[in-house]
Amino acid sequence: MGQEGPLRACLDAIPMPALFVGRDLRIVAANSRAVELAPRAAEHVPLVMVFRQPPLTQAIEDCLRSATPQQARYVHTEGPHESRYDVRCAYVPGDGFEGVLACFEDVTQLRQTDQIRRDFVANVSHELRTPLTALLGYIETLQGPAREDAAARERFLTSMQAEAQRMNRLVGDLLSLSRVEDEARMRPTDRVDVAAVAGQAVRRMMPLAQEGGVTLAAEMPEEGMVLPGDHDQLLQVFTNLIENAIKYGGRGADVTVSAGPVDRDPYLRKPAVRIDVRDTGAGFDPLHIPRLTERFYRVDSHRSREKGGTGLGLAIVKHIVNRHRGRLRIESAPGQGSLFSVILPRE
């Protein structure tokens, strides 16, 4: 154990959890990152008492026996959180210093990103397949049985236009989401009157509210509320939230857009501006709130598609608000309407 000090110093220079296992399969030394991962790694105990996952212990045994590099997967669970590590095992020869160096690479985020990418591709494919299938069916019918049927042709063309518009909205939202994600790390520097932008969104949505039998009103302060922001993106945020309130509030609902200063937001820990979009519609179960800003997540998939929703609106809102270093707060309950609040720092 005389060489343990220099060995630990070498392990501490490795920028990931790392430990050295001797020929007796006991842990000889571990760096501080490995001890954070498994506190008992500092006690020079048998490997199986610290890492109780057979694939890892088997890889280290194989490395000792064959003197060739081995790999294994290690899953670390702490409460509800699960982390995944790729473990690389390398044989180290030497008199009194023989053993295996095991390094743990955290691949949790890489695997989560890969899963998000696969889910995203699957969702986009599903969302596009439905209108495409409908369009192909209409075209086939128009080329065949309905070729000379003027009434059917008019009906199918109307449906084809609706499906094409749906795909166009989806592609537009995908492009918008891509642009927002590209700019996520670049905080806006322009000075914007956020109350004026919210008022502009209200005026833009007024025809839709009148068409849907919804009362849309704005309650804005007389003085301006200027903060660093991207005018077009904030307009998109308020337009999306107001449009959702109108569509899902339903005929006869009231939608109110209000804005006001916040002396000090407890989460942002600084002065802020709060813009509320409130509706008196049916509301929804609060259980949905944590997932509402996920891409393609819908409380009611059938109703959302009927209303022309793409399932990306709130994901876009979340990314834009994050870019502005703000936060989105959602409140709702069945029969009590919904409240979407955008809180943005004043500086």
Secondary structure in CASP SS format (residue, H / E / C, confidence):
PFRMAT SS
TARGET T0000
AUTHOR 0000-0000-0000
METHOD secondary structure of the structure
MODEL  1
M C 1.00
G C 1.00
Q C 1.00
E H 1.00
G H 1.00
P H 1.00
L H 1.00
R H 1.00
A H 1.00
C H 1.00
L H 1.00
D H 1.00
A C 1.00
I C 1.00
P C 1.00
M C 1.00
P C 1.00
A E 1.00
L E 1.00
F E 1.00
V E 1.00
G E 1.00
R C 1.00
D C 1.00
L C 1.00
R E 1.00
I E 1.00
V E 1.00
A E 1.00
A E 1.00
N C 1.00
S H 1.00
R H 1.00
A H 1.00
V H 1.00
E H 1.00
L H 1.00
A C 1.00
P H 1.00
R H 1.00
A H 1.00
A H 1.00
E H 1.00
H C 1.00
V C 1.00
P E 1.00
L H 1.00
V H 1.00
M H 1.00
V C 1.00
F C 1.00
R C 1.00
Q C 1.00
P H 1.00
P H 1.00
L H 1.00
T H 1.00
Q H 1.00
A H 1.00
I H 1.00
E H 1.00
D H 1.00
C H 1.00
L H 1.00
R H 1.00
S H 1.00
A C 1.00
T C 1.00
P C 1.00
Q E 1.00
Q E 1.00
A E 1.00
R E 1.00
Y E 1.00
V E 1.00
H E 1.00
T E 1.00
E E 1.00
G C 1.00
P C 1.00
H E 1.00
E E 1.00
S E 1.00
R E 1.00
Y E 1.00
D E 1.00
V E 1.00
R E 1.00
C E 1.00
A E 1.00
Y E 1.00
V E 1.00
P C 1.00
G C 1.00
D C 1.00
G C 1.00
F C 1.00
E C 1.00
G E 1.00
V E 1.00
L E 1.00
A E 1.00
C E 1.00
F E 1.00
E E 1.00
D E 1.00
V C 1.00
T H 1.00
Q H 1.00
L H 1.00
R H 1.00
Q H 1.00
T H 1.00
D H 1.00
Q H 1.00
I H 1.00
R H 1.00
R H 1.00
D H 1.00
F H 1.00
V H 1.00
A H 1.00
N H 1.00
V H 1.00
S H 1.00
H H 1.00
E H 1.00
L H 1.00
R H 1.00
T H 1.00
P H 1.00
L H 1.00
T H 1.00
A H 1.00
L H 1.00
L H 1.00
G H 1.00
Y H 1.00
I H 1.00
E H 1.00
T H 1.00
L H 1.00
Q H 1.00
G C 1.00
P C 1.00
A C 1.00
R C 1.00
E C 1.00
D C 1.00
A H 1.00
A H 1.00
A H 1.00
R H 1.00
E H 1.00
R H 1.00
F H 1.00
L H 1.00
T H 1.00
S H 1.00
M H 1.00
Q H 1.00
A H 1.00
E H 1.00
A H 1.00
Q H 1.00
R H 1.00
M H 1.00
N H 1.00
R H 1.00
L H 1.00
V H 1.00
G H 1.00
D H 1.00
L H 1.00
L H 1.00
S H 1.00
L H 1.00
S H 1.00
R H 1.00
V H 1.00
E H 1.00
D H 1.00
E C 1.00
A C 1.00
R C 1.00
M C 1.00
R C 1.00
P C 1.00
T C 1.00
D C 1.00
R E 1.00
V E 1.00
D E 1.00
V H 1.00
A H 1.00
A H 1.00
V H 1.00
A H 1.00
G H 1.00
Q H 1.00
A H 1.00
V H 1.00
R H 1.00
R H 1.00
M H 1.00
M H 1.00
P H 1.00
L H 1.00
A H 1.00
Q H 1.00
E H 1.00
G C 1.00
G C 1.00
V C 1.00
T E 1.00
L E 1.00
A E 1.00
A E 1.00
E E 1.00
M C 1.00
P C 1.00
E C 1.00
E C 1.00
G C 1.00
M C 1.00
V E 1.00
L E 1.00
P E 1.00
G C 1.00
D C 1.00
H H 1.00
D H 1.00
Q H 1.00
L H 1.00
L H 1.00
Q H 1.00
V H 1.00
F H 1.00
T H 1.00
N H 1.00
L H 1.00
I H 1.00
E H 1.00
N H 1.00
A H 1.00
I H 1.00
K H 1.00
Y H 1.00
G H 1.00
G C 1.00
R C 1.00
G C 1.00
A C 1.00
D E 1.00
V E 1.00
T E 1.00
V E 1.00
S E 1.00
A E 1.00
G E 1.00
P E 1.00
V E 1.00
D E 1.00
R E 1.00
D E 1.00
P C 1.00
Y C 1.00
L C 1.00
R C 1.00
K E 1.00
P E 1.00
A E 1.00
V E 1.00
R E 1.00
I E 1.00
D E 1.00
V E 1.00
R E 1.00
D E 1.00
T C 1.00
G C 1.00
A C 1.00
G C 1.00
F C 1.00
D C 1.00
P H 1.00
L H 1.00
H H 1.00
I H 1.00
P H 1.00
R H 1.00
L C 1.00
T C 1.00
E C 1.00
R C 1.00
F C 1.00
Y C 1.00
R C 1.00
V C 1.00
D C 1.00
S H 1.00
H H 1.00
R H 1.00
S H 1.00
R H 1.00
E H 1.00
K C 1.00
G C 1.00
G C 1.00
T C 1.00
G C 1.00
L C 1.00
G H 1.00
L H 1.00
A H 1.00
I H 1.00
V H 1.00
K H 1.00
H H 1.00
I H 1.00
V H 1.00
N H 1.00
R H 1.00
H C 1.00
R C 1.00
G C 1.00
R E 1.00
L E 1.00
R E 1.00
I E 1.00
E E 1.00
S E 1.00
A C 1.00
P C 1.00
G C 1.00
Q C 1.00
G C 1.00
S E 1.00
L E 1.00
F E 1.00
S E 1.00
V E 1.00
I E 1.00
L E 1.00
P E 1.00
R C 1.00
E C 1.00
END
